[in-house]
Every structure is written in structure tokens, then in C-alpha cells.
């Protein structure tokens, strides 16, 4: 009997060794899909990605996601080149290449109107006094640039003739340039306008109060990505839906993301940022057709194809609709 047990144990050991050699992962185990997701600006409007990452929701949905900061148009170029699978960017950044034939599409809209404040040097008291002055933008063609031109037009100024637009960079760089008197005005999203005011600058206009429909920040990918990896793309969408819910019910995770990605260390700054996020974050992040129409209207002079473009060709909400119709999104909030 002892010999029989020894023989059985020996055979079992050999079998286990073979299983390890030929099946290094358990049969039911699934390796996480590796993805890169980029974002174009260090702003509250981009924070759903960071919160989803900090809350480990990608891992929960079997995704191994690397988050990359690719300033302004770099995120657009990286997506088109295939260097990232998804990117957070504005409708005005994704639309020009899409109008010219690029394979990109928005699958979720996180911010469907504009929050920017126009801030200026203290000696400038009205928008009309910006004539002949220098206005800083991030990069020509980027969301902040398009929003600046739109706002100036609504304030009765011609952005091409009445003033000088200067490429400066992200909001922190623009605020530094404003303080140094390198530029006379710029637009920033809240809560950054409070920093400008504390430095003595003046708020000349509030785009949030103007309630202009405009497709701002959303999640963008390519139709090729959706066709090649529909299951992974579905799980990306699920992660973001859960990230929005997490941001709503867990302020500390959101503030943790603000500390890491926005470098906000003071509790007051984090709370201000969180309240801005709460003010616009939709439970069901559908891009807005009216918002894309506004984007096209702003682009029409430079890109004739924008005059006849159909906003429906710029969005693909199949996965978001699945989670909506199934009741999954509503169920998160019960």
C-alpha cells in the first residue's frame, strides 16, 4: 500500500509539473488587456479618467491602463497614429481631423458646455479694452483656443483682427504669463480663475453663465479600435461609467486624483475642484449633437466640410447605450 501511495504521489507531482509548464495561468484566468489612454490638459474637465484610474476600476474590469498626459494636440495625433487606444479631448480638437477623413469618434461626453472664465490684467476693465492686446491660448486649434475665439466673437471682438493671439501652453503656464505681464488676458476653467483673482486679475466674462452648448471634453477612440477589440472597448466604457459614479459618491478618491494629477495640495483647492466636477458631471455621459453643431459652426470658416457635417457621424455610443438600456447605470445610484 505504501508503494502504491508513493507511486500515486509521484505521478501527481509529474502531472502538476506538466500543468505548470504547459498552462502557466489557470484555465479560467484572463490576462488584463493592456491599453494606453491619453488626456490633453491638466484640468478638472479631464478628471474622470484620473478618478477611474485611482479607484482601480480599470483593474476591476480586467484592463491594464497606462494614463498618459499628452498636451493639447499631441493626444489627438497619438490616437490617430495608433500610439494610444483612447484619448480624452475636446470636440473641437477631434473634429478637424475627422472632417478631413481621420478615423476618430467620440464614445462619451463628460462636459457638454463651456466653463471658461476670461481673466485679464487688473487695468483692463471691459472686454472692449482688449483691442490691440495680447491674449494667450494653449495651442492653435486646441479646445482652449477654439473657446477663446468663440467667446471673443460673442463679446463683439474679431479674434483675427482686433487683438493678438499667442500660443502659451496649459492653464498654469498661461496664468504665469498673465502674472508676468507677458499676455494681457486668457481663459481658464474653474477653479483656476480664483487663483487669477487672488493674484489681482479681473474676470471679464463667464462662459458657464452664457450656457453655450458646445461639445467639450469626451472620450475619443477610433472605429478600428472598436471593431478590433469590442469587448475591451465595452469594458473601458463600463469603467468610465463606474468612475463617474465613484466621483459622485466618494469625494476623497476625486481629491486624491486632484492631488496627484493637478498638484492641488490644499484642502480648499481640492474642494473647489470637486464642486466644479459635481456641477457638470453627467451620470449618463452622452455626447451632445447640439454641442457638435456649435463646434462645426466655429470651424466652418477654416474647414468648408464643417458646413455640411452630420454630428451623428462623429459619435458612437453603442456601448454606453447598452449599459443605459440594461439599467446598469441607473442601478449604480440606487
N, C-alpha and C positions, 0 to 999 in steps of 0.2 A: 504493500500500500504506500509505503514511504517513497519507493522508487517511482510509483505511478504519479504521486503528487509532485515529485521533483520534475518528472518529465513534462507534466502539465504546466507547471510554473515556468519551465524553460521555454516551452512553446509559446506561452502567453507573452513572455518577455520579448521573444523574437517578433511576434505579431505586433506588439506595441511599438517596437523599433521601426518596423516597416511602415506602420501607420504614420509615425512622426516624419519619416523620410519622404514618403510619397504624398502625405496630406498634412503639411505643416500647420494649416488652420483647421479648426473644427469644421465638419461638413456644412453646418448651418451658419457659420460665421461669414459676415460680409465686410470686406475691406471698405473703409470710408473713401468716397470719391474725392480726389484732390482737385480743388478749384482755386483760382485767384479772382478776387473781387476788388476792383479799384474804386476810389472815390476822388472827386475832383476839387474839393475845397474843405478846409477845416472849419466847418460851420454847423450850427445846430440842425440845419436842414438835411445834413448828411448823416445824422447821428443814429438813425435806425440800424444801419449796418454795424456800427460800433456796439450798440446795445445788444444786438443779436449775437455778436461775437463774444462779448463779455459775459452774457448769460449762458454761454455754451449750448446754444440752440442748434448751431450747425452740427456739433458733435452728436447731439441728441437725434438728429436726422441723418446720421451716417455720412456727414460731409466733413472733409478736412480742408478748411478755408483759410487761405492766406489773404489778409487785408492789406492793400497797398494804397498809399497816398500818391496819386499821380496828378499833379496840379493842373487844373484848368483843362485845356485841350489835350493834354497828354493822356488822360483817361479815355477820351474818345479815340485817339489814334491807336492806343494799346488794344482796345476792344476790336477795332477794325482789322488790326494786324494779327489778331488771334493770340496776343500775349496775355490777355485776361479773358475769363469766360463771361463775366458780368461787370457792369460798372454803374455806379451812382453818378448821375449827371443831370443837367437841366434839359428841358425840351428844346431850348434854343441852341444848346451845344450839339445835340444829336441830330437836329433837323437838317442843317445844311448838307452834311454828307449823305443823309438819307435821301434828300431831294435830288442829289446828284448820283444816286444809284447804289450807295453803300448798303450792305445787308445788316441793318441795325433796327431794333424795335424796342419800344418801352413796354414792360410787362407789369409794372406797378408804378403808381404815382403817390409820392409821400407828401408833396407840397404843391397844391394846385392854384396858388395865388402868390403874389409878391409881398414880402415883409419888409423890404429895404427902407432905410431912412437915408435921406440926403443930408449929409453933415458938411458944414463949411467952416472956414476960419471965422473967428468972432466978429471981425469987422464987416463981414458980408451978412446983410440983414434980410435980403429978399432974393428969390431965385433970379429976378431980373438983373441983379448986380453980379451975376456970374458971367455976363457978357464980357468977352475978352480974357476970361480967367482960365486957369488950368484945372481940369477935372480928372482925377485918377480913376482908372479902371483896372481890372485884373489882367486880362489878355483880350485883344480884339477878337470878337466872335464868341467869347465865353458868356456864361449866364449873366454875370455882373455887368459886363459891357453892354449886352442887349438890353438889360433892365435900365441901365443908365440912359441909353439913347431913348428908350420908350418914355421914361419919366421926364427927361428934359423936353421932349416934344410936347408932352401933356402940360408942361409948365410954360409953354409958349416960346421955347428956345429951339433953334436949329443946331443939333449937335455937330453938324459938319461945318457950320459957318460961324456960329456965334461964340464959340469957345474952342479950347484945345483939349482933346482927349489924350491922355498919356497912359501907356501901359506901365503899371507899377508892380502888380502881383497880388497876393492874397490880402485879406482884410487886415491882418496885423501890420503888413508892410505898408498898406495904404494909410492906415491910421498914423503910423510913424512918419510917413511922408507929409501928412497933413500937419502934424505937430511941429515938424521941422520947416514948415512953410515951403516945401518943395512943390506941393499942389495946394489949390485953394478949396477944393471940395471933393467929396467922393460919396459913394453909397456903401452902407454896411448893413448887415442883418442884425436884429436884436439878439442878444443883449449888448452887442459891441457898441451901439450908439451911446450907451450910458458911459462907456469909457471915454468916448469923444467929448461928451458933455462935461464929465469930470475934469477933462483937460482944458475946458473953456470954450469948446467948439459949440456951434449953433446948429440945431436941427431945422432945416428949411422945408422939408416935406416928408410925409409918412405914407408910403405906398400901401401899407396894410389898411389904413383908413380909406384909401381910394378904392379898395375892393376890386382890383382889376383882375379878371380871370386870366390866368397865364400858367401854362404848364411849366412848373419849376422842377424841383428835384424828383427824380424817379429812378427805378431800376431798369437798366437797359442791357440787352443782350443781342445776339444775332439769331436769325431764323435757322441758320446752320446749327447753332448750339442746341436750339430747341428740338430740331429734327434728329440730331446725333445722340443726344442724351436727355430724352424726355423725362425719364424717371428722376435723374439727378436735378433737372431743372424744376420739376414739381417739388422736390424736397427743398430746394433753395427758396421757392415761393412760400412753402409751408413754414420755413424757418423765419422768414421776414414777417409773416402774419403773426407768428408767435412772439417775435421780437417787439412788434407794436403792442401786443397785449402786455408783455413784460414791462415795457416802458410805462404803460398806463398804471399798472398795479404795484410796481416796485421802483420807486424813485431812487433808491440807493444804487441800484445797478446802473441806472441812467447817469447818476452823478459820478459813479466810478468811471464810466466811459468818458464823461466830460473831463475828468481829471487826467485821464490817460491821453486822450486824443486832442483836446482843446487846451490842455495845460491850465485848467481852472482849478486853483488850489483853495480859494476862499469859499466858504460855505455859501455866502451871499451870492457870489458869482454863479455857483453851481445851481442854486435855487432859481435864480433869474433865468438861466438857460433852460432849466427843466420846465418852468412855467411857459416859456416860449414854445417848447416842444409840445406841451399839452394843448396849447392854443390851436395848433394846426393839424396834429397827427390824426389821420382817419383810421377808423377800425378796419374799413374795407378800402384798401388803397388803389382805387381805380384811377387811371389817368383821365384827364378831362378833355373831351372833344372841343369844348369852347376854349379851353386853355391852349390847345394846339392851333386853333384858328387864329388866336391872338399872336402866337409865335409866327405863323405864316404871314400875317399882315405886316409884322415888323420886318420880315425877311424879304418881302416881295420886291422891294426896290433893287436889292442886290441879286436876288435869285428869282428869275421870272417864273420858274416852275412852282414857286410857292403860291402863286395866284390861283392855280387850279388844283392844288394838292388836296387829297382827301385825308383828313385826320385819322380815319379808321385804318389806313394803310400803315400808320406809324405806331399802332398799339397791337398787342396780342395778350389778351387777358384770359386765355383758356384755363390756366391752372388756378388763377385767382377765382374765376367763376366756379370751378369745381368745388373749391373749399367753401365758397359762398352758398351755392345751391345745396350742398350736403348738410348745411347747418353747422359746419365745423367752426367757422368764425364766431357766429352768434353763441355757440356753446362755450367758447373760451371766457365769455363775460357773464355767464350765469353763476 
